[in-house]
Amino acid sequence: MSPRSRLLELATSILSRGEVLTLDRLATEAGLSKAGVIHHFRTKEGLMRAVLGSVLDRWEEELEQRAAARPGPHARLRAYIDHSFTEQFDASNLAFLADVHLRDELRQAWLQRLSSWLGDATDAGQTAARLLADGVWFNQALGTARFSADLRQELQSIAESLLDGGEQ
């Protein structure tokens, strides 16, 4: 693993624990000087952009695999729904919200990378299915999702049925 990849993994770990990510905190965690971290990211903003890119790379890799296994209408949105309902999420998945100064820029980067997975915003069924999926992963990443595996599966079935015209 490259030093930069190791630092991104550590940065993600810091965020996943709900801690504030700073260059100093990452340096301490990595056993480096702050200058050692700056060598790889230059600024806190550069670090946050890289962390978000790393999170999005993992999401897209997973989504691509799921879409390939689910051919047919709405394959990309179905992959997003399946990912949202079956993966484990933590605060690192909210990296686009982690820096108030970059929130708009990081949110735009998130939307740009994931927009092709989110369905047609003019179709009520697709939008409702996507919002269910958004809610599940977002609440899990916040640590507020408290429902059984059976309920999660039932909710996923509802979301997927919305793509088929509401038929379960």
N, C-alpha and C positions, 0 to 999 in steps of 0.2 A: 504494500500500500504506500502510495506517495505521501510525503509529509503534508501536502495540502489536503489530500483526501482524509488523512488521519485528523487534521485540524477540523475539517468539516464534520467528521463523525463526532468529535468531541463537542463541537458547537451545537450540533443537533441534540446530543445527550444533555447538554446544559439546558437547552430550551425544553426538552421533554420532561425535565424535572421541575419545570415551571420557574426556573431561575432566570434572572436578567443576564443576557449575553453581552459582555463587554470584551474589548481586546485584553484588558487586564485579567478578567476571569478566565478567558480562554488560555492565556499565557500560563497562568497558574495551573490550570487543569492539565495542560500539555507539558508542563515542566520546562517551559521556555521563557525567555525574556519577552517583554512586550514588543521589542524590536524584531524578535524572531517571528512573531505573528504578523507584524506589519510587513515583513518581507514578503509574505504570501498574499496579503489582502490590502495593503496600503492604508486603508481607513476602516472605521467601523461600518460605514456604508458599503464599502466593498465586501466586507465580511458578510453583511446581511444579504446582499445581492447573491453572493455565492451560496449561502445557506439555502435561500429560497430556490435557487437553481438546482441545488442538490435534491431538495425535497421534491421539486417538480420532475426532475429526471426519474426519480424512483416511482412517482405516481404514473408518469407516462409509460415507463417500461411495463409496469403492472397492467395498466389499461390496454396497452397494445396486445399483451398476451391474452387478456380476457376477451378482447374484441375478436381476435383470431379464432377463439374457441366458441364464439357466439355469432356466427354469420347470420345475415338476414337483415330485415328492416330494423333500424335503430340499434345496430350492433354496438356503435360507440357509446350511445347513451346507456344501453343495457350493461356494458362493461363498467361504466361509471357507477351505475346503481349497484351492481354486484360488488364492486370494490368498496363502495361506501358502507354497504351492509355487512361485509364479511371480514374486512381488515381491522386491525387494532390501531387506533389513533391516539396520539398524545399531543401535548402542547407544541411540539416541534412542527406539527402539521399546520399550525397557525402562524408560521414564520412570517407570513406577509403582514401580520398585525404586530409583530414584535418590536418595531421601532417606529415611534410616533412621527418622527421626521421623514421617514420613508414610506409611510403607510400607503399613500396614494400611488406612488411609483411601484411599490411591491404588489399592491392590489391589481394594478394594471398589468403587470408582468404575469401574475397568477391567471387573470382572466384571458390574456392573450394566449398563454400556453394551454389552457383547459377549455377554451370556448368551443373548439370543435368536438368536444366530448359531451357538451351539455344540452344538446338537442335544439329544437326550433322554439325560440321564445314566443312565437305567435300561436303555438299549439297548446291548448289548455292541458291536455293529458300529459304531454311531454314535460311541460312546465311543472305540473303537480308532482310527477314522478321525480323529476330532478330536485324539487324542493324537499321532498321526503328524504332523498339520498343526502342532500346537503345537510339537512337537520341531523341526521344520524351521525355522520362523521364529525360535524362541527360540535355537537353535544358530547360526543365521546372524547374529542380532543380537549374540550373544556373540562372534562371530568364530571359532567352532569347527567350523562346517559345512564339511566338505571332501569333497564328492562331485561327480561329473560331472553334466552336464545330463541325460545318458541315465538315470543312476541316479535322479536327482530325478524325472524323468518316470515311471519305473517305480514309484517309491514313491507318486507321486500316483495312478497307476492303481490300485495296491493299496488306497490309502485310499478312493478313490471306489467300488471294487468292494465294500468292506465295507458301504457304504450300500445296495448291491443284493443283500445276502445273501451276500457273499463270492465272487460270480461275476465272473471277469475276462474 
